[in-house]
Amino acid sequence: MLASPIMNQRFLEHLNTGVLLLNAKLIVIYMNPAAEALLEISGNRGLGVHFSDLANESDEAREALLQAIISNHSYTKREAIIHLHNHQHITLDYSVSPVLHPETKKPSLLIELHGRERLMRINREEQLIAKHETTRSLVRGLAHEIKNPLGGIRGAAQLLERELPSEGLKEYTGIIIEEADRLRDLVDRLLGPRQIPKQEQVNVHEVLERVCQLIAVEFPGQVQVKRDYDPSIPEILADKGQLIQATLNICRNAMQSMLEASEPKRPPCIALRTRTSRQITIGHHHHRLAVQITIEDNGPGIPEELQPDLFYPMVSGRAEGTGLGLSIAQTIINQCNGIIEFDSNEERTIFSIYLPLESL
């Protein structure tokens, strides 16, 4: 028994794959709900519109669609960057198949869309977590090798200081002791938080308000701070002090970057936002619900050459920077089973902190 056209359409509407039907002029004549979600447009607005006005890849890609109708040739494109009608862009896999319209029998194109954003994000997060853990292991081993001889150097300098007859000579041993202490402190900072996190129920908005207070003291009247909070977000299980430190490290980096590149036409501004994200994967763990804390600044952006290694220790785009703030922040958020991501261009930088509210 063959399925009716109504039943076929209902099956299409329940697919996770986006399905579009275009006529010979590349006008959209059908789109299922999955396609609406991927292209971020409702069916009422999308039908009757030229496909390139909804999702444009390139002139060559548009010509390939027309050629597929003429030659009756199917093809598939992987990881195509599609520019949407709302000036956003997404990464898709899509397949193009020439077909005859079931009613008019005229040549048409059936396009299947497969979103790649979620898979790419999961892969990116897994690589980030793995690289960060590898770096942490290397730093711990290096710290052990450095701190042992430092202790010997400092102890020898103290013993030598006691035997020196002149106070003037003791100035040199004092320098040795001070520099040994400075190196020890640097190693301790490289290791990040050493105490076990004190897990408690934390209101993320109290954390952000505390960060705003600290920013106001450190950068009085220099930067505008905007708040956009979702008051319905429940409390999360975390170490409040460490969460403040992680968020403050990101905000402090943003402040310093903006102030160093301040322009009269674009006064420094930072925006703090909170939202919830559903069905999110962090590393290998899937969570039904997570809180997303977004820190956006209008600074000059992160240099492209620094972006792949941004969370590594000692990586900094500032001459005076130590390159430890973001590494420590990532370590703290990882201890809360979360992750920090970023997106940056020449006009703005966005850091997003994801913390699970519940897991499957």
C-alpha positions in Angstrom: 0.0 0.0 0.0 1.4 3.4 -1.0 1.5 6.2 1.5 -0.8 9.2 0.7 0.8 12.6 -0.2 -0.5 14.0 3.2 1.3 11.1 5.1 4.5 11.7 3.0 4.4 15.4 4.0 3.9 14.6 7.6 7.0 12.3 7.6 9.0 15.2 6.0 7.9 17.6 8.7 9.2 15.2 11.4 12.7 14.8 9.9 15.7 16.2 11.6 17.2 16.8 8.2 16.2 20.1 6.5 14.4 19.5 3.2 13.8 22.2 0.5 12.2 22.0 -2.8 13.2 24.6 -5.4 11.7 25.2 -8.9 13.8 25.6 -12.0 14.3 29.3 -11.1 15.6 28.4 -7.7 12.5 29.7 -6.0 11.6 27.9 -2.7 8.3 26.1 -3.1 8.5 23.8 0.0 10.6 23.7 3.2 10.1 21.5 6.2 10.4 22.7 9.9 14.0 21.4 10.2 15.0 23.6 7.2 13.2 26.6 8.8 15.2 26.1 12.0 18.5 25.8 10.1 17.9 28.8 7.9 16.3 30.8 10.8 13.2 31.7 8.9 9.6 30.7 9.0 8.0 28.8 6.1 5.5 31.7 5.5 8.4 34.1 4.9 10.6 31.6 3.0 8.2 30.3 0.5 8.3 32.1 -2.9 11.7 33.6 -2.1 14.8 33.0 -4.2 17.0 30.4 -2.5 20.1 32.7 -2.6 18.2 35.4 -0.7 17.7 32.9 2.1 21.0 31.1 2.1 23.8 32.3 -0.1 27.1 30.5 -0.5 28.7 32.0 -3.7 28.0 32.7 -7.3 29.7 29.4 -8.2 27.4 27.5 -5.9 24.3 29.2 -7.3 25.5 28.3 -10.8 26.0 24.7 -9.7 22.4 24.5 -8.6 21.2 25.7 -12.0 23.6 23.3 -13.8 22.2 20.4 -11.7 18.8 21.0 -13.2 20.1 21.1 -16.7 22.3 18.1 -16.5 20.1 16.1 -14.1 23.2 15.5 -12.0 23.2 15.1 -8.2 26.0 16.2 -5.9 26.9 16.7 -2.3 28.8 19.6 -0.6 30.6 19.2 2.7 31.1 21.9 5.4 29.8 24.7 3.2 29.7 28.2 4.8 26.3 29.6 4.2 25.4 33.3 4.6 21.9 33.6 5.9 19.3 36.3 5.2 19.8 37.8 8.7 23.6 38.4 8.1 24.5 35.4 10.2 26.4 32.4 8.8 26.3 28.7 9.4 28.2 25.6 8.3 26.2 22.9 6.5 26.5 19.7 4.6 24.0 19.6 1.8 22.9 17.3 -1.0 21.3 18.4 -4.3 19.1 16.0 -6.3 17.2 16.9 -9.5 13.6 15.7 -9.3 10.3 16.2 -11.1 7.7 18.1 -9.2 5.1 15.5 -8.0 2.2 17.6 -9.3 3.4 19.8 -12.1 6.0 17.3 -13.4 8.4 20.2 -14.0 12.1 20.0 -13.2 12.9 20.9 -9.6 15.7 20.5 -7.1 15.5 18.7 -3.8 18.0 20.0 -1.3 18.8 18.2 2.0 20.5 20.2 4.7 22.5 18.8 7.5 23.7 21.2 10.2 27.4 20.9 11.2 27.5 23.6 13.9 26.8 21.2 16.8 29.2 18.5 15.7 31.9 21.0 15.0 31.4 22.6 18.4 31.6 19.2 20.2 34.8 18.4 18.3 36.3 21.8 19.1 35.4 21.5 22.8 36.9 18.0 23.0 40.1 19.2 21.4 40.2 22.2 23.7 39.7 20.1 26.8 42.3 17.6 25.7 44.9 20.2 24.9 44.3 22.0 28.2 44.7 18.8 30.2 47.9 18.0 28.3 49.3 21.4 29.0 48.3 21.1 32.7 50.2 17.8 33.0 53.3 19.4 31.4 53.1 22.4 33.7 52.8 20.2 36.8 55.9 18.2 35.8 57.8 21.4 34.9 56.8 23.1 38.2 58.1 20.1 40.2 61.4 20.3 38.4 61.7 24.0 38.9 60.6 24.3 42.6 63.1 21.7 43.9 66.2 23.5 42.8 64.7 26.9 43.7 64.3 25.7 47.3 68.0 24.7 47.3 69.1 28.1 45.8 67.1 30.0 48.3 68.4 28.0 51.2 72.0 28.3 50.1 71.5 32.1 49.7 70.2 32.3 53.3 73.1 30.4 54.7 75.6 32.5 52.7 73.9 35.7 53.9 74.7 34.7 57.5 78.4 34.2 56.8 78.9 37.5 54.9 80.9 40.1 56.9 79.5 43.2 55.1 75.9 44.4 54.9 76.6 45.6 51.4 77.4 42.1 50.3 74.1 40.9 51.8 72.3 43.0 49.3 73.3 40.5 46.6 72.0 37.5 48.6 68.8 39.4 49.2 68.3 39.7 45.4 68.8 36.0 45.0 66.2 35.2 47.7 63.7 37.7 46.3 64.1 36.4 42.7 63.8 32.8 43.9 60.5 33.8 45.7 59.3 35.5 42.6 59.9 32.4 40.5 58.2 30.2 43.1 55.1 32.5 43.0 55.1 32.4 39.2 55.2 28.6 39.3 52.3 28.5 41.8 50.3 30.8 39.5 51.0 28.5 36.6 49.6 25.6 38.6 46.4 27.5 39.1 44.0 26.9 42.1 45.5 24.3 44.4 42.8 24.0 46.9 39.8 21.6 46.5 36.8 23.6 45.2 34.3 24.4 47.9 31.0 23.3 46.2 27.9 25.3 47.2 24.8 26.6 45.6 25.7 29.8 43.8 23.7 32.5 42.2 25.5 33.5 39.0 24.1 37.0 39.1 25.6 37.6 42.6 28.9 36.5 41.1 28.6 38.9 38.2 27.6 41.8 40.5 30.6 41.1 42.6 32.8 41.2 39.5 31.2 44.5 38.5 32.1 45.9 41.9 35.7 44.9 41.6 35.9 46.3 38.1 34.5 49.6 39.3 37.2 49.8 41.9 40.0 48.8 39.5 38.8 50.9 36.5 36.8 53.7 38.1 34.6 55.5 35.5 36.7 54.2 32.6 34.5 51.5 31.1 30.7 51.3 30.6 29.2 48.1 31.9 25.9 46.8 30.6 23.9 44.0 32.2 21.4 41.7 30.5 20.4 39.0 33.0 17.9 36.2 32.9 16.4 36.2 36.4 14.9 32.7 36.0 18.2 31.0 36.0 18.5 28.7 39.1 21.5 28.4 41.3 24.4 26.2 40.2 26.8 24.0 42.2 30.2 25.7 42.2 32.9 27.3 44.2 31.8 30.9 44.5 35.2 32.4 45.1 36.8 30.6 42.2 33.9 31.4 39.9 34.4 35.1 40.7 38.1 34.8 40.0 37.5 33.1 36.6 35.0 35.7 35.5 37.1 38.6 36.8 40.1 37.3 34.9 38.2 37.4 31.6 36.7 40.8 32.4 40.1 42.3 33.4 41.7 41.1 30.2 38.8 42.7 28.2 39.1 46.0 30.2 42.9 46.2 29.6 42.5 45.5 25.9 39.8 48.1 25.4 41.6 50.8 27.4 44.9 50.3 25.5 43.0 50.6 22.1 40.4 53.1 23.1 38.9 55.2 20.3 36.9 58.5 20.9 34.2 57.3 18.6 33.8 54.0 20.4 34.1 54.4 24.2 35.0 51.1 26.0 32.0 49.0 26.8 31.6 45.5 28.3 28.3 43.6 28.3 27.5 40.8 30.7 24.6 38.5 29.8 23.2 35.3 31.2 21.0 32.8 29.4 20.2 29.1 29.5 21.2 26.6 26.8 19.3 23.4 26.3 20.6 20.0 25.1 24.3 21.0 25.2 27.3 18.8 25.1 30.5 19.8 27.0 33.4 17.4 26.3 31.9 13.9 26.4 29.0 14.8 28.6 25.5 15.7 27.5 23.5 18.1 29.6 19.8 18.9 29.3 20.3 22.4 30.7 23.3 24.7 31.1 23.8 28.3 32.1 25.7 30.5 29.6 27.5 33.6 30.9 28.5 35.9 28.1 31.2 38.6 28.4 31.3 40.8 25.3 33.6 43.8 24.8 34.0 46.2 21.9 37.8 46.1 21.9 40.1 45.5 19.0 39.8 41.7 19.1 42.3 38.9 19.8 45.1 38.7 17.2 44.4 35.7 14.9 47.8 34.2 15.5 47.1 33.9 19.3 43.6 32.4 19.0 44.5 28.7 18.7 46.7 28.8 21.8 44.8 31.4 23.8 44.1 29.3 26.9 47.7 28.1 27.1 49.8 29.5 30.0 52.2 32.4 29.2 50.2 33.3 26.0 49.4 37.0 25.9 48.9 39.7 23.4 50.0 42.4 25.8 53.6 43.4 26.6 52.9 43.5 30.3 50.6 40.5 30.3 51.6 37.2 32.0 49.3 35.0 30.0 48.0 33.2 33.0 44.5 34.8 33.5 42.7 32.8 30.9 44.5 29.6 31.6 43.5 29.8 35.2 40.0 30.8 34.3 39.7 27.7 32.0 41.0 25.5 34.8 38.5 26.8 37.3 35.5 26.3 34.9 36.8 22.8 33.9 36.7 21.9 37.6 33.0 22.9 37.6 32.5 20.5 34.5 32.1 23.6 32.3 34.0 25.2 29.5 35.0 28.6 28.2 34.7 29.4 24.5 35.3 32.6 22.6 34.7 34.3 19.3 36.6 37.4 18.2 37.0 39.8 15.3 38.3 43.4 14.9 35.2 45.0 16.4 34.3 42.8 19.4 35.3 39.7 21.4 32.8 37.4 23.1 33.7 34.9 25.8 31.1 32.4 26.7 31.2 30.4 30.0 29.0 27.2 29.9 28.2 25.6 33.3 25.8 22.6 33.5 22.7 22.9 35.6 21.7 19.3 35.2 23.0 16.3 33.3 21.6 13.2 31.7 
